[in-house]
């Protein structure tokens, strides 16, 4: 397979371009009025929906389904029942009333062509984008999409959408579909508020075909497999990249759309791995350590104040220095086992649950102890704007001498010096590209994560911007996903010189200006403990919507019934399930 890197073009959309497109489209309407007589003579008959669907089905080379799903108004004996029912079964056409014997117009024919090629999501996305105030236009968004694809649809048919499709017009569209089957792609880059929304799609649907990994570069590779990538490029000088926890919404986990509704960011995306409602791996949240570091895995760190960011090993020793020695935090946001210390940072969870009776608790804020108390059953709420240390056994003994009012500092000794000045950090992995070179270290991830195709979320830098991207997967119609090796090639195609793999599977989701810009593989949004939000520079993280705080935080951490009971904490699940 060809290993050549194929760059995703950056086609910028602006108000000027929208206006130019409208003028061009109107001009084409006038010119094509005369051309239509030559291209599509009046002797051609009008084509029905059923006939056109059947011809599309054959042109795309699809095989009839063994158990077709007929729409309610298509009888089994209809001439095109087999093709229509198979397309419905494969998810290429909707299952409601189809009206197979009615004439199809040009708009409907182009829309059906997109749907039968597996491009229904892109058609709907374009319509959503065209509904935004600064992008709205009087033109047909389906026609605009078809005109921007490579190869483009016949221009003479992208006019006067209500005109019935003639037989010769159908032949022209089918010829376009035939060419698309060989190779087709579409991409745009849309700037807004110091960021760019990037969307790329290639390939046609392959219903029923196995999702076997390829070799090398899936972008533009022979065979033109279905692949969809949505990304957001962030200029850190004009955008603040903020972490928001579901606890701020009064929830254990929240859908990405709920984060977007509450904070109205430019964009929102899922971040690193998590277990239940806890970050999995190192995390810095507004300067506070919020996750247990995993040795050997990579991380991204950044500062909103000066717009800097860095990549590197994400391991650190995090804890508190005492006169008797260093107390390392063994766990974060979950109760400690014997001789361990746990840390509950401000803003991640509302309370600590399941504290053992032999524990000591230190409520801290601004470098001082607010309160010292003995462990007790029940939920222990964190101080407003503060954090909580819970320790047992040997760790407790080292913290015993602290009392209310004493100075206490949580310190982080980072393996990578570049993270020492970062206020925010997310550890995930593995590293995909570093310093322009593809890497091969799996960073302890198992082969079912690295070698199988999954939806992916990645983050990297092209030397100027941070780029977050989602790669859709688990769909032979829309996008098959990528292996870790294939993900490296996608990162290269996005122009990234350094990139890290983040959480994926059903968690992979990107929202841009309130629009869900990809297809989560669960078929619905997966609730997340936190999200990464791209906010206008200096914008306050004030909720725009109100959500009622829960009466109880019992589910925010697993209970520990007593000494000796082990709580699953690391690598006990497959985050890509």
HELIX and SHEET records of a PDB file:
HELIX    1   1 UNK A   15  UNK A   39  1                                  25    
HELIX    2   2 UNK A   49  UNK A   59  1                                  11    
HELIX    3   3 UNK A   81  UNK A   90  1                                  10    
HELIX    4   4 UNK A  106  UNK A  116  1                                  11    
HELIX    5   5 UNK A  120  UNK A  130  1                                  11    
HELIX    6   6 UNK A  141  UNK A  148  1                                   8    
HELIX    7   7 UNK A  155  UNK A  157  5                                   3    
HELIX    8   8 UNK A  167  UNK A  182  1                                  16    
HELIX    9   9 UNK A  246  UNK A  249  5                                   4    
HELIX   10  10 UNK A  256  UNK A  263  1                                   8    
HELIX   11  11 UNK A  393  UNK A  399  1                                   7    
HELIX   12  12 UNK A  417  UNK A  419  5                                   3    
HELIX   13  13 UNK A  447  UNK A  450  1                                   4    
HELIX   14  14 UNK A  484  UNK A  493  1                                  10    
HELIX   15  15 UNK A  505  UNK A  507  5                                   3    
HELIX   16  16 UNK A  554  UNK A  556  5                                   3    
SHEET    1   A 9 UNK A  12  UNK A  13  0                                        
SHEET    2   A 9 UNK A 185  UNK A 192  1                                        
SHEET    3   A 9 UNK A 195  UNK A 202 -1                                        
SHEET    4   A 9 UNK A 227  UNK A 234 -1                                        
SHEET    5   A 9 UNK A 466  UNK A 471 -1                                        
SHEET    6   A 9 UNK A 456  UNK A 461 -1                                        
SHEET    7   A 9 UNK A 498  UNK A 501 -1                                        
SHEET    8   A 9 UNK A 431  UNK A 434 -1                                        
SHEET    9   A 9 UNK A 437  UNK A 438 -1                                        
SHEET    1   B 5 UNK A 239  UNK A 245  0                                        
SHEET    2   B 5 UNK A 530  UNK A 536 -1                                        
SHEET    3   B 5 UNK A 267  UNK A 269 -1                                        
SHEET    4   B 5 UNK A 510  UNK A 512 -1                                        
SHEET    5   B 5 UNK A 515  UNK A 516 -1                                        
SHEET    1   C 2 UNK A 274  UNK A 275  0                                        
SHEET    2   C 2 UNK A 278  UNK A 279 -1                                        
SHEET    1   D 5 UNK A 288  UNK A 291  0                                        
SHEET    2   D 5 UNK A 283  UNK A 285 -1                                        
SHEET    3   D 5 UNK A 424  UNK A 427 -1                                        
SHEET    4   D 5 UNK A 298  UNK A 302 -1                                        
SHEET    5   D 5 UNK A 309  UNK A 313 -1                                        
SHEET    1   E 3 UNK A 325  UNK A 328  0                                        
SHEET    2   E 3 UNK A 316  UNK A 322 -1                                        
SHEET    3   E 3 UNK A 410  UNK A 414 -1                                        
SHEET    1   F 5 UNK A 331  UNK A 332  0                                        
SHEET    2   F 5 UNK A 341  UNK A 344  1                                        
SHEET    3   F 5 UNK A 387  UNK A 391 -1                                        
SHEET    4   F 5 UNK A 360  UNK A 365 -1                                        
SHEET    5   F 5 UNK A 368  UNK A 374 -1                                        
SHEET    1   G 2 UNK A 351  UNK A 352  0                                        
SHEET    2   G 2 UNK A 380  UNK A 381 -1                                        
END                                                                             
